[in-house]
Amino acid sequence: MGQDEKYIDLKPLGYRRINKRLADYSNKALINQDLSDALINHTILKSCTIVRTNFDKAAMTGSIFDNCKFLNCSMNVPDLEYCKFNECRFISSKQERLTASLNNSSFIASYFKNIAFYGCSFAESYFENCTFDNVEIEFTTLENSLFRNCTFKNMDLSNSNLQFVEFIQPSFINSKLPLFLLPYTIGGLQYCQETNDNVIIVSEKGDIIPREDFFTSIIPLLIQEYECTEDFFPLANIYITLQNYQKAIEVLKKGLTVSVAVRDFRMIKFYCKLIVYAGVFNAHTLHDFYHLICRLIPQGNEKKSELHSYIKNIGEIKDILFSSSRRPILHVTFITNIFTNDVSKVAILIEKLFKIAKINNLNQSELRLSENSPLLIDMSISGSEEDILPLLPALISLTLENEDQGIAVVQHNICSMVKENKELSRRVEECKMHCGLLGITLSLAEYFLENCTSSFLDSGSLYFYNGNLKRNNLLN
């Protein structure tokens, strides 16, 4: 039986979709064919060179492309949502127009050269360590997309809609940014104020505005404009950039109040992202913002759709506000031998764990108990890397496994941090002593670190899972 004979021909039943498969080309292949209108969802290609391939109207949702080159390919309205592009290159000898839906897709360490994104949608997309060289972006939705450590070279973004795009540590080289949209970006305004890059700010007429003039002459006029129009998002963004945080809080509360009144969850999320990006508001202020947002909660005989919408969005809003994606976070999970009726033991253990986590008062700590028969404890500690990294071996040392299961996974340099911190060592020993007196034992189930880039760490020490617990029926 030939390769094509094992597939059932559905054309007599009216099925006209072309069902092409790329399994044979999944690794180190040269691909040059017509895949227009093809159904190739969830394709996985690794180290492939894709030349002059036609992807017009192809369904490619959920596909993964690893270290692939797309050279002079045609992409007219393909579906590329929820795709992953890792270390890929998109290059055209002429400025090839790409019109596609790329919502919720991610691009890591990828390179774009001579590409024109025209009529695309990048909502919720993520770019990290990417380079865009001579790329056009027109009539394209970038709302809620995030660019982290990306470089933009020889680009004119003056006609691009950059509203509610988030830039984290960008670099613009010989590139133009639109004057009136900068206050609507998250991170763009702050970047223009601080950078030495050759970034060019232009007006709607194309006039170049020197950056010094923009901040000394244009910004005061924009403040007056936004105050008159009650456009609170860009106004709050300007005050944050100018480090007038008290005024920023006032404006943010006004903006949130308006959005709460009309149940505009979309804008509430953008306000929360701006609040988190600022990175200057303490926990008390964050809770003030959250309590203001909670006025959204449906009351009385409101429609069920309102309640459904609230429940759907409030969790994400809370996560944005209190779980910053930028601060380093340490997550540790313990299995205990404590049951729910051992209230006194639980209270003492929680107190000692919080004392360790709060060795630096700037750390933010959360602790969650789950009834796992016995109890399971999840700890999340956010702060600077310098403050939270020593906590990892300190917490691991409380467990039954310590050297064998946990600390062996952590770099030796981190462990030395604990020994240098006498107060941390004292609190750890105090916790061990109370655990011994009360007969409390802890087993390390899992830990992982987010947003940590320390040279003390490698990929093997960012995450640990204790599979022995499942085999020993300690994890239910």
Secondary structure, 3 states (H helix, E strand, C coil): CCCHHHCCCCHHHCCCCECCCCHHHCECCEECCECCCEECCCCEEECCEEECCECCCCECCCCEEECCEEECCEEEEEECCCCEEECCEEEEEEEEEEEEECCCCEEECCEEEEEEEECCECCCCEEECCEEECCEEECCECCCCEEECCEEECCECCCCCCCCCEEECCEEECEEEEHHHHHHCECHHHHHHHCCCCEEEECCCCCEECHHHHHHHHHHHHHHHHHHHCCHHHHHHHHHHCCCHHHHHHHHHHHHHHHHHCCCHHHHHHHHHHHHHHCCCCHHHHHHHHHHHHHHCCCCCCCHHHHHHHHHHHHHHHHHHHCCCCCCEEEEEEEECCCCCCHHHHHHHHHHHHHHHCCCCCCEEEEEEEECCCEEEEEEEECCHHHHCCHHHHHHCCCCCHHHHCHHHCCHHHHHHHHHCHHHHHHHHHHHHHHHHHCCCEEEEEEEEECCCCCCCCHHHCEEECHHHHHCCCCC
